[in-house]
């Protein structure tokens, strides 16, 4: 199982709509609106990191209002 976190910046005023749109995307297991340097953080789970990367490029970045993303790959230390 691969885990990824995506920090998202959006156009001002679109936080709620982007949050609603992102929650229902494939592989998204959690989404939270943030205050600070980023507007949202999204958790993705998939079988491998390639699938997570594909989900970010094909789904998250295509959501209207998304300006920028930063993807962080989780590590399984077991």
Order of alpha helices (4+ residues) and beta strands (2+ residues): beta-alpha-beta-beta-alpha-beta
